């Protein structure tokens, strides 16, 4: 008999989430069903609630949102070889991506269908809550850093690759995307120079940045340029408002690749004309052999097991159960710093 499932449904714009019964969907050949223990909220979730069809208009109503989950494998599909029932996993649930667009793959329910290539195991030394902060932001960082359509850097390895003598600029190093990006770039052998508020400098250095600079300061970009003198630059990964402007100024003043992979939001004034810039779109995320799939499959399990990659930033646990998700949405909209909003299920 199939387990009883519940989900938090978004039924339309500007209406609260509705927790009610949902179908239990068995896995397809390359899928798993995960019993969620913790889920994280990304800013796209409450923005969709507010903006409705003005954001991601292809999503069908009612929908089950949620991208980040951690939990236990309940069932595996016939072609799945990396996982078995009982495994502790974290996964990027792709239910609201255009290539999926189905309720069964949304994270905000008790039992979620996830794809094998977007799933990784993690050790018992890491909590469900802690690892749930990773999937979407790590995937975004990996896509911008390693995809051939963006910066196209060498993939990360565990243990880390030898230093290449090349540097990258990654803004907002204490953000969810930034913290993953720094660790991925260091694991690939690149030297990282980042930005943050001074209260988060220690975190950004601890996860591997060689230099961190206060983005509030008017001379932030100039200070980064001075630190990068004599170094070959492989481009920039811009995160959060102002990231593109800082990155563009640094790239103009240094030697190397003039390319910005932008994790958003896109600058309202538009991208600079003299620096190639592109918003990270995750378009081939559904392909098992995409760079993100390779990172989840080949790098992440070893890196989590060894402690080489630490899920950052810390989870801010705002409640327990699906009924806490609306409060989590409201908190996320107010803005967070060096934390990620998490609900325990």
C-alpha positions as a printed NumPy array, in Angstrom:
array([[  0.   ,   0.   ,   0.   ],
       [  1.392,   3.426,  -0.971],
       [  2.279,   5.807,   1.881],
       [ -0.065,   8.674,   2.675],
       [  1.342,  11.903,   1.293],
       [  0.721,  15.577,   2.019],
       [  2.013,  18.666,   0.245],
       [  2.011,  22.447,   0.471],
       [  0.171,  23.589,  -2.678],
       [  0.45 ,  27.031,  -4.234],
       [ -2.931,  27.42 ,  -5.897],
       [ -2.495,  30.893,  -7.368],
       [ -0.863,  34.281,  -6.926],
       [ -1.081,  36.141,  -3.609],
       [ -2.786,  33.309,  -1.736],
       [ -1.3  ,  31.405,   1.223],
       [  0.112,  27.926,   0.779],
       [ -2.491,  25.205,   1.286],
       [ -1.413,  21.992,   3.012],
       [ -3.523,  19.025,   1.961],
       [ -3.388,  15.451,   0.776],
       [ -1.346,  14.747,  -2.367],
       [ -0.838,  11.641,  -4.487],
       [  2.097,   9.355,  -3.763],
       [  3.935,   8.917,  -7.066],
       [  6.208,   5.889,  -7.601],
       [  9.598,   6.465,  -9.265],
       [ 10.331,   6.131, -12.965],
       [ 13.353,   4.111, -14.153],
       [ 15.948,   6.809, -13.33 ],
       [ 14.135,   8.295, -10.351],
       [ 13.914,   7.821,  -6.598],
       [ 11.263,   8.609,  -4.015],
       [ 12.645,  10.42 ,  -0.968],
       [ 10.924,  10.859,   2.397],
       [ 11.875,  14.43 ,   3.211],
       [ 13.372,  15.287,   6.599],
       [ 14.3  ,  18.895,   5.863],
       [ 13.603,  21.373,   3.059],
       [ 15.089,  24.809,   2.337],
       [ 13.359,  27.862,   0.9  ],
       [ 14.855,  29.795,  -2.001],
       [ 13.844,  33.325,  -2.893],
       [ 12.148,  32.144,  -6.108],
       [  9.524,  30.334,  -3.991],
       [  7.892,  33.35 ,  -2.273],
       [  8.455,  35.524,  -5.363],
       [  6.354,  33.096,  -7.408],
       [  3.658,  33.345,  -4.758],
       [  3.655,  37.135,  -5.031],
       [  4.135,  37.581,  -8.777],
       [  2.081,  34.677, -10.14 ],
       [  2.383,  34.249, -13.907],
       [  4.738,  37.221, -14.172],
       [  7.436,  34.801, -12.929],
       [  7.963,  31.358, -14.479],
       [  4.639,  31.543, -16.377],
       [  4.937,  27.971, -17.681],
       [  4.279,  26.501, -14.225],
       [  0.865,  24.885, -14.032],
       [ -1.515,  25.698, -11.156],
       [ -1.802,  24.36 ,  -8.548],
       [  1.882,  23.62 ,  -8.111],
       [  4.129,  22.129,  -5.463],
       [  7.226,  24.258,  -5.13 ],
       [ 10.549,  23.55 ,  -3.475],
       [ 13.97 ,  22.715,  -4.858],
       [ 16.102,  21.745,  -1.845],
       [ 15.469,  18.638,   0.2  ],
       [ 17.263,  16.103,   2.348],
       [ 15.826,  12.829,   3.498],
       [ 15.747,   9.051,   3.179],
       [ 15.309,   6.971,   0.038],
       [ 12.029,   5.024,   0.096],
       [ 11.948,   3.552,  -3.422],
       [ 14.319,   3.43 ,  -6.38 ],
       [ 13.539,   3.088, -10.076],
       [ 14.468,   0.048, -12.135],
       [ 17.558,   1.705, -13.69 ],
       [ 18.919,   3.312, -10.507],
       [ 22.281,   1.858,  -9.453],
       [ 23.768,   4.436,  -7.044],
       [ 21.126,   4.331,  -4.321],
       [ 18.997,   1.923,  -2.3  ],
       [ 16.135,   2.248,   0.157],
       [ 17.315,   3.725,   3.445],
       [ 20.141,   5.867,   2.011],
       [ 20.503,   9.412,   3.348],
       [ 20.409,  11.764,   0.366],
       [ 20.072,  15.379,  -0.602],
       [ 18.601,  16.329,  -3.952],
       [ 17.654,  19.19 ,  -6.237],
       [ 13.93 ,  18.65 ,  -6.816],
       [ 13.139,  19.93 , -10.312],
       [  9.337,  20.027, -10.257],
       [  9.149,  23.708, -11.216],
       [ 11.799,  23.517, -13.954],
       [ 10.393,  23.706, -17.51 ],
       [ 11.604,  20.224, -18.461],
       [  9.715,  18.687, -15.526],
       [  6.833,  20.93 , -14.473],
       [  4.972,  18.374, -12.385],
       [  3.755,  18.232,  -8.808],
       [  5.428,  14.912,  -7.986],
       [  8.889,  16.498,  -8.288],
       [  8.326,  19.47 ,  -5.964],
       [ 10.191,  19.336,  -2.646],
       [  7.473,  20.775,  -0.419],
       [  5.747,  17.483,   0.306],
       [  6.426,  14.45 ,   2.443],
       [  7.374,  12.126,  -0.447],
       [  9.134,  13.627,  -3.464],
       [ 10.193,  12.054,  -6.756],
       [ 13.785,  13.093,  -7.539],
       [ 16.165,  12.325, -10.383],
       [ 19.185,  10.114,  -9.804],
       [ 21.685,  12.484, -11.415],
       [ 20.506,  15.395,  -9.228],
       [ 20.892,  13.426,  -6.002],
       [ 23.859,  12.667,  -3.769],
       [ 24.452,  10.727,  -0.576],
       [ 25.824,  12.35 ,   2.563],
       [ 27.359,  10.996,   5.775],
       [ 25.648,  10.675,   9.162],
       [ 28.044,  13.318,  10.516],
       [ 26.079,  15.919,   8.504],
       [ 22.503,  16.687,   9.573],
       [ 19.523,  16.698,   7.224],
       [ 18.955,  20.361,   8.05 ],
       [ 22.529,  21.334,   7.255],
       [ 22.805,  19.528,   3.929],
       [ 19.403,  20.757,   2.744],
       [ 20.902,  24.215,   2.116],
       [ 23.001,  22.893,  -0.782],
       [ 21.211,  21.593,  -3.887],
       [ 19.851,  24.539,  -5.88 ],
       [ 22.622,  26.948,  -4.965],
       [ 25.376,  24.412,  -5.511],
       [ 23.844,  23.522,  -8.882],
       [ 23.689,  27.212,  -9.854],
       [ 27.306,  27.733,  -8.838],
       [ 28.467,  24.605, -10.661],
       [ 26.609,  25.596, -13.814],
       [ 28.103,  29.076, -13.893],
       [ 31.622,  27.896, -13.126],
       [ 31.927,  24.734, -15.216],
       [ 29.337,  24.715, -18.005],
       [ 30.871,  25.276, -21.454],
       [ 28.266,  27.97 , -22.133],
       [ 29.492,  30.   , -19.168],
       [ 32.975,  30.116, -17.595],
       [ 33.821,  26.539, -18.659],
       [ 36.384,  25.954, -15.895],
       [ 37.888,  22.58 , -15.047],
       [ 35.629,  20.416, -12.879],
       [ 36.31 ,  20.081,  -9.134],
       [ 38.02 ,  16.989,  -7.772],
       [ 38.194,  15.243,  -4.414],
       [ 40.883,  15.589,  -3.13 ],
       [ 41.221,  19.097,  -4.536],
       [ 43.146,  19.725,  -7.737],
       [ 46.602,  21.253,  -7.504],
       [ 46.634,  25.071,  -7.659],
       [ 46.569,  26.29 , -11.257],
       [ 47.98 ,  29.74 , -10.604],
       [ 44.721,  31.251, -11.895],
       [ 42.162,  33.343, -10.007],
       [ 38.417,  33.963, -10.152],
       [ 36.224,  36.691,  -8.695],
       [ 33.096,  35.471,  -6.869],
       [ 30.914,  38.162,  -5.289],
       [ 28.691,  37.642,  -2.202],
       [ 30.819,  34.837,  -0.83 ],
       [ 28.66 ,  34.312,   2.26 ],
       [ 25.479,  33.8  ,   0.235],
       [ 24.165,  30.313,  -0.511],
       [ 25.422,  30.372,  -4.103],
       [ 28.645,  32.128,  -3.161],
       [ 29.587,  29.698,  -0.405],
       [ 29.129,  26.748,  -2.762],
       [ 30.925,  28.513,  -5.615],
       [ 33.998,  29.298,  -3.521],
       [ 34.364,  25.705,  -2.381],
       [ 33.806,  24.31 ,  -5.884],
       [ 36.345,  26.681,  -7.438],
       [ 38.972,  25.895,  -4.799],
       [ 38.377,  22.17 ,  -5.326],
       [ 39.032,  22.744,  -9.03 ],
       [ 42.369,  24.423,  -8.264],
       [ 41.462,  28.103,  -8.631],
       [ 42.294,  30.962,  -6.281],
       [ 39.172,  32.859,  -5.187],
       [ 38.7  ,  36.545,  -4.422],
       [ 35.308,  37.431,  -3.   ],
       [ 33.13 ,  40.086,  -1.378],
       [ 31.043,  40.094,   1.797],
       [ 30.044,  42.182,   4.786],
       [ 32.875,  42.38 ,   7.344],
       [ 30.877,  40.26 ,   9.814],
       [ 31.057,  37.401,   7.299],
       [ 34.745,  37.718,   6.365],
       [ 35.742,  34.824,   8.638],
       [ 33.205,  32.477,   7.006],
       [ 34.345,  33.389,   3.49 ],
       [ 38.01 ,  32.845,   4.351],
       [ 37.256,  29.6  ,   6.18 ],
       [ 35.64 ,  28.048,   3.094],
       [ 38.642,  28.854,   0.944],
       [ 38.723,  32.436,  -0.354],
       [ 42.242,  33.856,  -0.639],
       [ 40.916,  37.402,  -0.3  ],
       [ 37.625,  38.935,   0.811],
       [ 36.599,  42.581,   0.464],
       [ 33.79 ,  44.749,   1.842],
       [ 31.317,  45.396,  -0.965],
       [ 29.966,  48.42 ,   0.92 ],
       [ 33.23 ,  50.298,   0.353],
       [ 33.467,  52.589,  -2.674],
       [ 36.972,  51.286,  -3.4  ],
       [ 35.994,  47.596,  -3.2  ],
       [ 36.706,  46.851,  -6.871],
       [ 39.984,  48.803,  -6.769],
       [ 41.117,  46.831,  -3.727],
       [ 40.4  ,  43.554,  -5.528],
       [ 42.284,  44.777,  -8.606],
       [ 45.328,  45.57 ,  -6.445],
       [ 45.174,  42.107,  -4.846],
       [ 45.028,  40.466,  -8.28 ],
       [ 48.079,  42.188,  -9.752],
       [ 50.216,  39.722, -11.666],
       [ 47.546,  37.005, -11.616],
       [ 45.725,  35.466, -14.56 ],
       [ 41.946,  35.881, -14.156],
       [ 39.535,  33.259, -15.503],
       [ 36.426,  35.447, -15.184],
       [ 33.83 ,  36.237, -12.537],
       [ 30.714,  34.73 , -10.975],
       [ 28.417,  37.588,  -9.941],
       [ 25.853,  37.034,  -7.192],
       [ 23.286,  39.456,  -5.766],
       [ 22.634,  43.112,  -6.564],
       [ 25.782,  45.014,  -7.43 ],
       [ 27.78 ,  41.892,  -8.203],
       [ 27.902,  42.521, -11.949],
       [ 29.106,  46.109, -11.505],
       [ 31.922,  45.117,  -9.136],
       [ 32.911,  42.164, -11.321],
       [ 32.96 ,  44.265, -14.494],
       [ 35.201,  46.904, -12.932],
       [ 37.615,  44.249, -11.655],
       [ 37.784,  42.483, -15.011],
       [ 38.472,  45.767, -16.79 ],
       [ 41.417,  46.384, -14.48 ],
       [ 43.022,  42.94 , -14.634],
       [ 44.453,  40.534, -17.183],
       [ 42.469,  37.528, -18.304],
       [ 38.987,  36.416, -19.32 ],
       [ 36.38 ,  39.18 , -19.622],
       [ 33.315,  37.087, -18.827],
       [ 30.721,  37.31 , -16.058],
       [ 28.429,  34.391, -15.226],
       [ 25.541,  36.082, -13.427],
       [ 23.531,  34.237, -10.779],
       [ 21.243,  37.237, -10.51 ],
       [ 19.337,  39.307, -10.152],
       [ 20.222,  40.805, -13.55 ],
       [ 21.233,  44.464, -13.156],
       [ 18.324,  46.866, -13.861],
       [ 20.647,  49.049, -15.918],
       [ 21.529,  46.078, -18.133],
       [ 24.799,  44.239, -18.647],
       [ 27.987,  46.145, -19.502],
       [ 28.646,  46.386, -23.221],
       [ 32.381,  45.788, -22.943],
       [ 32.25 ,  42.634, -20.768],
       [ 30.521,  39.478, -21.967],
       [ 27.862,  38.622, -19.405],
       [ 25.168,  35.973, -19.222],
       [ 22.481,  35.051, -16.718],
       [ 22.787,  31.46 , -15.451],
       [ 19.761,  29.659, -16.891],
       [ 20.283,  25.951, -15.963],
       [ 18.681,  24.95 , -19.27 ],
       [ 20.23 ,  21.47 , -19.619],
       [ 19.985,  20.631, -15.923],
       [ 17.77 ,  17.672, -16.794],
       [ 20.51 ,  15.964, -18.8  ],
       [ 22.228,  13.204, -16.77 ],
       [ 25.628,  14.057, -18.29 ],
       [ 25.362,  17.804, -17.66 ],
       [ 28.137,  19.396, -15.611],
       [ 25.797,  19.601, -12.623],
       [ 25.064,  15.883, -12.865],
       [ 28.793,  15.182, -12.935],
       [ 29.366,  17.32 ,  -9.833],
       [ 26.525,  15.625,  -7.94 ],
       [ 27.663,  12.153,  -9.008],
       [ 31.458,  12.277,  -9.117],
       [ 32.519,  15.015,  -6.707],
       [ 29.915,  15.771,  -4.068],
       [ 29.603,  12.38 ,  -2.281],
       [ 33.359,  12.182,  -1.676],
       [ 33.646,  15.852,  -0.752],
       [ 30.832,  15.635,   1.808],
       [ 32.188,  12.405,   3.257],
       [ 35.687,  13.816,   3.727],
       [ 34.555,  17.239,   4.909],
       [ 36.225,  18.908,   1.924],
       [ 32.925,  20.633,   1.117],
       [ 30.891,  21.973,   4.032],
       [ 27.222,  22.89 ,   3.454],
       [ 27.081,  26.647,   3.945],
       [ 25.591,  28.934,   5.041],
       [ 24.09 ,  27.653,   8.279],
       [ 20.419,  26.659,   8.264],
       [ 17.962,  28.931,  10.011],
       [ 15.3  ,  26.476,  11.168],
       [ 12.056,  28.426,  11.34 ],
       [  9.592,  25.641,  12.092],
       [  8.523,  22.034,  11.781],
       [  6.037,  20.554,   9.334],
       [  4.575,  21.694,   6.024],
       [  2.389,  24.255,   7.789],
       [  5.561,  26.191,   8.696],
       [  6.423,  26.846,   5.059],
       [  4.309,  29.992,   4.739],
       [  6.147,  31.541,   7.689],
       [  9.411,  30.474,   6.038],
       [  8.349,  32.249,   2.83 ],
       [  7.618,  35.437,   4.746],
       [ 10.972,  35.342,   6.537],
       [ 12.865,  34.705,   3.314],
       [ 11.226,  37.725,   1.677],
       [ 12.509,  39.983,   4.457],
       [ 16.075,  38.983,   3.568],
       [ 18.686,  36.87 ,   5.322],
       [ 22.442,  37.157,   5.677],
       [ 24.818,  34.167,   5.803],
       [ 21.914,  31.843,   6.603],
       [ 19.372,  29.802,   4.662],
       [ 15.756,  29.342,   5.752],
       [ 14.952,  25.688,   6.505],
       [ 11.85 ,  23.789,   7.656],
       [ 12.094,  20.39 ,   9.339],
       [  9.589,  17.76 ,   8.204]])
